[in-house]
Amino acid sequence: MEALLTGILDSQAASTISMTQFLLAGGAALLLGLVIAFTYMYNTRYTKSYVVTLAMLPAIICVIIMMVNGSIGTGIAVAGTFSLVRFRSVPGTAKEICALFLAMASGLITGTGYLGIAAVFTAVMCMAFVILNRLDLGAKRNSGRYKTFRVMVPEDLDYTGVFEDVFREYTSSCELVQVRTTNMGSMFRLTYDIVLKDPAKEKELIDKIRCRNGNLEINVSRQETAATEL
């Protein structure tokens, strides 16, 4: 157990790293990166570029940490360099960000020489990732109740409260979140975020709204939690 917790660089801190140590740490980081990448692919939507990034990131972080090797000046230079790099142009989901942090943490631990700790840490976190995905922790079992209604109404119809009694009958919560003119200003598009009392009565709700808006277009979609996930 003590050997597992001992780093391969402990005896030569802030000194020259041998080629054997470099290859050993780099190879371990690559292996752990592959483990993380394959774990992320399990029961998760992914892209090829993201999986390759997860596989390579621990090795990259490992090499950077090994090159710093106790040097404060080098560490400040590395921090300055990373601050100039824009990694992603599109915000990722919480799960993607978590996987990136896991890959970076594995690379950091490997780069400091604690290969045993890195292996145990990666194995435990990957098992937790698979188990939590399998259990669907946090999944909304009643997600079918959350809907977004987009209703077209003619411009001569006073839309203020026109559907209030209908929504009160079929929903437990209703909020008008957007009003937009369309068709050269001859119609309004009203957007409501609602919570249905009974998802099975969705068609009844649509039919009653059609009677109020002159049988114009009605669009029903799943309610988005936010513009970006986190």
C-alpha positions in Angstrom: 0.0 0.0 0.0 2.8 2.4 0.8 4.4 1.7 -2.6 1.0 2.6 -4.2 1.0 6.0 -2.5 4.7 6.8 -3.4 5.4 9.1 -6.3 8.1 8.1 -8.9 9.4 11.7 -8.7 9.6 12.0 -4.9 13.3 11.3 -4.7 14.2 13.8 -7.4 11.8 16.7 -6.8 12.8 19.8 -8.8 15.6 17.9 -10.6 16.1 16.4 -13.9 13.5 13.8 -15.0 14.8 10.7 -16.6 13.5 9.3 -19.9 12.2 6.2 -18.1 10.2 8.4 -15.7 8.9 10.5 -18.5 7.8 7.5 -20.6 6.3 5.8 -17.6 4.2 8.8 -16.5 3.3 9.7 -20.1 2.2 6.2 -20.9 0.1 5.9 -17.7 -1.6 9.2 -18.5 -2.4 8.1 -22.1 -3.9 4.8 -20.7 -6.0 6.7 -18.1 -7.1 9.0 -20.8 -8.4 6.1 -22.9 -10.2 4.7 -19.9 -11.9 8.0 -19.3 -12.8 8.3 -23.0 -14.3 4.9 -23.2 -16.2 5.4 -20.0 -17.7 8.7 -21.3 -18.8 6.9 -24.5 -21.0 4.5 -22.4 -24.7 5.5 -22.7 -23.8 9.1 -23.6 -24.1 11.1 -26.8 -20.6 12.2 -27.9 -18.6 13.4 -30.9 -15.3 12.0 -32.2 -13.4 15.2 -31.5 -14.5 15.3 -27.9 -13.6 11.7 -27.2 -10.2 12.2 -28.7 -9.7 15.3 -26.5 -10.6 13.3 -23.4 -8.1 10.6 -24.4 -5.2 13.0 -25.0 -5.9 15.6 -22.3 -4.4 13.7 -19.3 -1.1 13.1 -21.2 -0.9 16.8 -22.1 -1.5 17.9 -18.5 0.9 15.3 -17.3 3.8 16.6 -19.5 3.1 20.2 -18.5 3.2 19.4 -14.8 6.4 17.3 -15.2 8.1 20.2 -17.1 7.1 22.7 -14.3 8.7 20.3 -11.8 8.8 22.7 -8.8 9.9 25.7 -10.8 7.8 28.8 -9.8 8.9 30.8 -12.9 7.9 28.0 -15.2 4.6 27.5 -13.5 3.8 31.2 -13.9 4.8 31.1 -17.6 2.5 28.0 -18.1 -0.4 29.7 -16.4 0.1 32.8 -18.6 0.2 30.7 -21.7 -3.0 28.8 -20.8 -4.8 32.1 -20.1 -4.3 33.0 -23.8 -5.9 29.8 -25.1 -9.6 29.6 -25.9 -10.4 25.9 -25.5 -14.0 25.9 -26.6 -16.1 28.4 -28.6 -19.4 26.7 -27.5 -20.4 26.2 -23.9 -20.5 22.5 -23.0 -23.0 20.6 -20.9 -22.3 19.9 -17.2 -21.5 16.3 -18.0 -18.9 17.4 -20.6 -17.3 19.9 -18.3 -17.2 17.2 -15.5 -15.4 14.8 -17.9 -12.9 17.4 -18.8 -12.1 18.1 -15.2 -11.7 14.4 -14.5 -9.2 14.1 -17.4 -7.3 17.1 -16.2 -7.2 15.8 -12.6 -5.9 12.4 -13.8 -3.2 14.1 -15.8 -2.2 16.4 -12.9 -1.9 13.5 -10.5 0.1 11.5 -13.0 2.4 14.4 -13.8 3.3 14.7 -10.1 4.4 11.1 -10.2 1.7 9.4 -8.2 0.7 6.8 -10.7 -1.0 4.5 -8.2 -3.2 7.3 -6.8 -4.0 8.4 -10.4 -5.0 4.9 -11.4 -7.2 4.4 -8.3 -8.8 7.9 -8.6 -9.6 7.3 -12.3 -11.0 3.8 -11.7 -13.3 5.0 -8.9 -14.5 8.1 -10.7 -15.2 6.1 -13.9 -17.2 3.5 -12.0 -19.2 6.2 -10.3 -19.8 7.8 -13.7 -21.1 4.6 -15.1 -23.3 3.8 -12.1 -24.8 7.2 -11.9 -25.6 7.1 -15.7 -27.1 3.7 -15.3 -29.3 4.9 -12.4 -30.4 8.0 -14.4 -29.8 10.1 -11.3 -31.6 13.4 -11.6 -33.8 12.4 -14.5 -37.2 14.0 -14.5 -39.8 11.2 -14.4 -42.5 13.8 -15.0 -40.8 15.7 -17.8 -43.8 15.1 -20.0 -45.7 17.7 -17.9 -43.4 20.5 -18.8 -44.4 22.1 -22.2 -43.9 25.2 -24.2 -47.0 26.4 -26.1 -46.6 28.8 -29.0 -50.0 30.1 -30.0 -50.8 32.4 -33.0 -53.6 34.9 -32.5 -55.0 37.6 -34.8 -54.0 41.2 -34.2 -57.6 42.2 -33.3 -57.8 39.7 -30.5 -56.9 41.1 -27.0 -54.6 38.2 -25.9 -54.4 39.5 -22.3 -56.0 36.8 -20.3 -57.8 35.3 -23.3 -56.6 31.7 -22.4 -56.4 32.2 -18.7 -59.4 30.1 -17.7 -58.4 27.3 -20.1 -54.8 27.1 -18.7 -56.2 27.2 -15.2 -58.3 24.1 -15.9 -55.5 22.0 -17.5 -52.3 23.3 -16.0 -50.8 23.7 -12.5 -48.5 26.5 -13.7 -48.6 28.9 -16.6 -46.5 31.8 -17.6 -46.5 34.1 -20.7 -42.8 34.4 -21.5 -42.9 36.1 -24.9 -45.1 38.1 -27.2 -43.9 38.5 -30.8 -45.5 40.1 -33.9 -45.4 38.1 -37.1 -46.8 38.0 -40.6 -46.2 41.7 -41.2 -47.7 42.6 -37.9 -51.1 41.0 -38.7 -50.7 38.3 -36.0 -49.1 37.8 -32.6 -47.2 34.7 -31.5 -47.6 34.0 -27.8 -45.2 31.7 -26.0 -46.3 30.1 -22.7 -44.3 27.9 -20.4 -46.8 25.5 -18.7 -46.9 22.5 -16.4 -49.7 20.1 -17.3 -51.8 18.6 -14.6 -52.4 15.5 -16.7 -50.2 15.0 -19.8 -53.0 12.7 -21.3 -55.2 15.7 -21.7 -52.8 17.7 -23.8 -55.0 17.3 -26.9 -58.1 18.6 -25.0 -56.1 21.7 -24.1 -55.0 22.2 -27.7 -58.6 21.8 -29.0 -59.9 24.4 -26.5 -57.2 26.9 -27.4 -58.0 26.4 -31.1 -61.5 27.5 -30.4 -60.2 30.8 -29.0 -57.5 31.7 -31.5 -59.6 31.0 -34.7 -57.9 27.7 -35.4 -54.6 29.3 -36.2 -51.3 27.6 -35.7 -50.4 26.1 -32.3 -46.9 24.7 -31.6 -46.2 22.4 -28.6 -42.7 21.4 -27.6 -40.7 20.1 -24.7 -39.8 22.9 -22.3 -36.1 23.7 -22.3 -34.6 24.1 -18.8 -32.2 26.8 -19.9 -30.3 28.2 -22.9 -27.2 26.4 -21.7 -26.8 23.5 -19.4 -24.9 23.6 -16.1 
